[in-house]
Amino acid sequence: MEVVRSSNSIIFSKPYPNELLDKMIDGIPLGPEVEIFEEPDERVNGYSRSISFSSKGEKSQEAFERFLRSLSFKGDLRELVWAYQVEFVAKIPKVVKLDLPSVLPLVGNVMLTGVVIANVRNLDTAQRKFTLVQVDNNVRVLKRDEQYVSLSELLREAELLVKTLWGDGSELRKIKF
């Protein structure tokens, strides 16, 4: 599968100072294709609740890992980070026709056919650990965990899921979602 767009995020345990974030970001060679978004904390000026690295393809992963390395020098990541979040959209290599009724979209516009698979009740994303997968013309995955989540590992898991949905099902027991 080819990744069309990806996003790597950190949700901080406590609001983190923007000054320190900006200094760390300035030390990372990003390139023009990586975008950075800081979610400000509305209770405290000059602090952020989360930071996201987004790009076309998988370029955000490299910038995110460099940022994590510099953040680890500032303190223990287990104390600083509440959750890691990875989101990506990947093209399915072959055209697959799903004859399923319309479902609510996970990301993007309303789709006509497809399926949403989640390991949480009622698609509740206000938790520290969950995975949502939307399969239609593309595969969209949103995973949040308290442990570091690798984009490449998540992509392999999504490929196994697609093979399981349209294959013989023998790969099902290997999926870790």
C-alpha positions in Angstrom: 0.0 0.0 0.0 1.2 3.5 -0.8 0.7 6.1 2.0 -1.0 9.2 0.6 -0.9 11.3 3.8 0.4 10.7 7.3 0.3 12.5 10.6 2.3 11.7 13.8 1.2 13.4 17.1 2.1 13.6 20.7 -0.5 14.5 23.3 1.3 15.9 26.4 0.5 14.8 30.0 0.7 18.5 31.0 0.8 21.6 28.8 4.3 22.1 27.4 5.9 25.5 26.9 5.8 26.8 23.3 9.3 28.4 23.7 10.9 25.0 24.3 8.9 23.4 21.5 9.9 26.1 19.1 13.6 25.7 20.0 13.4 21.9 19.4 11.6 22.3 16.1 14.2 24.9 14.9 16.9 22.3 15.4 15.2 19.7 13.1 15.7 19.8 9.3 12.1 19.5 8.2 11.8 20.3 4.5 8.9 22.1 2.8 6.6 19.1 2.7 6.3 18.6 6.5 3.8 20.7 8.4 3.7 21.2 12.1 0.6 22.0 14.2 0.7 22.9 17.8 -2.6 22.8 19.7 -2.6 25.6 22.2 -3.8 25.1 25.8 -6.8 27.5 26.2 -6.2 27.7 30.0 -2.6 28.8 29.9 -1.1 31.2 27.3 2.2 30.1 25.7 1.7 26.4 26.3 0.6 23.6 24.0 -1.5 20.5 24.7 -0.3 18.5 21.6 2.0 18.7 18.6 1.5 17.1 15.2 3.8 16.5 12.2 1.9 16.0 8.9 3.0 15.4 5.4 2.2 13.8 2.1 3.6 10.3 2.1 5.7 9.1 5.0 8.0 12.1 5.5 6.4 13.2 8.7 7.7 10.0 10.5 11.3 11.0 10.1 10.8 14.6 11.4 8.6 13.2 14.3 11.4 10.8 15.3 14.0 13.5 15.4 11.6 15.7 17.5 11.1 12.7 19.9 14.9 12.3 20.2 15.3 16.0 21.2 12.3 15.8 23.5 13.8 12.8 25.3 16.8 15.0 26.2 14.5 17.4 28.1 13.0 14.7 30.4 11.5 11.3 30.7 9.1 10.6 27.8 6.9 8.5 30.1 6.3 11.6 32.2 6.0 14.1 29.3 3.8 12.1 26.9 0.2 11.1 27.6 -0.3 9.4 24.3 1.2 8.9 20.8 -1.1 9.1 17.8 -0.6 8.1 14.2 -3.0 8.7 11.4 -2.6 7.8 7.7 -4.4 7.4 4.5 -3.2 4.7 2.1 -4.3 3.6 -1.4 -5.4 0.1 -1.8 -3.3 -1.4 -4.5 -6.2 -3.0 -6.4 -9.7 -1.7 -6.9 -11.9 -3.4 -4.5 -15.7 -3.1 -4.6 -17.4 -3.2 -1.3 -21.1 -3.8 -1.5 -21.8 -2.5 1.9 -24.3 0.2 3.0 -23.1 3.7 3.8 -21.5 4.2 7.2 -20.3 7.2 9.1 -17.0 8.5 7.9 -13.9 8.4 10.2 -11.9 11.0 8.3 -12.9 13.2 5.3 -16.1 13.4 3.3 -19.1 11.1 3.6 -18.5 7.9 1.7 -21.1 5.9 -0.2 -19.7 2.4 0.6 -17.2 1.1 3.1 -16.7 -0.1 6.6 -15.4 1.2 9.9 -13.7 -1.1 12.3 -13.0 0.1 15.9 -11.8 -1.5 19.1 -13.8 1.1 21.2 -17.5 1.5 21.9 -19.4 4.1 20.0 -16.2 5.3 18.2 -15.3 7.1 21.5 -11.9 8.7 20.8 -11.6 10.4 24.2 -9.3 7.7 25.5 -5.7 7.0 25.7 -5.6 3.8 23.7 -7.8 3.0 20.6 -7.6 2.1 16.9 -10.1 3.0 14.2 -9.8 1.7 10.6 -12.0 2.9 7.7 -11.9 0.9 4.5 -13.5 2.3 1.3 -11.5 3.3 -1.7 -8.6 4.0 0.6 -7.6 2.7 4.0 -7.6 5.3 6.8 -6.2 4.3 10.2 -6.2 6.3 13.4 -4.3 4.8 16.3 -3.5 6.2 19.7 -1.5 4.4 22.3 0.6 5.2 25.4 3.5 3.4 23.8 5.3 4.7 20.7 3.5 3.8 17.5 5.5 3.3 14.3 3.9 4.3 11.0 5.6 1.5 9.1 4.4 -1.1 11.6 0.9 0.3 11.5 1.0 0.2 7.7 2.0 -3.5 7.7 -0.9 -4.2 10.1 -3.3 -2.4 7.7 -2.0 -4.5 4.8 -2.7 -7.7 6.7 -6.2 -6.4 7.5 -7.0 -5.7 3.9 -5.6 -9.1 2.9 -7.8 -10.7 5.5 -10.9 -8.8 4.4 -10.5 -9.8 0.7 -8.2 -12.9 1.1 -8.7 -16.3 2.5 -8.6 -15.1 6.2 -5.4 -17.1 7.1 -3.6 -13.9 8.1 -6.3 -12.9 10.7 -4.5 -14.3 13.8 -1.4 -12.2 13.0 -3.2 -8.8 13.3 -2.3 -6.9 16.5 -4.8 -4.0 16.1 
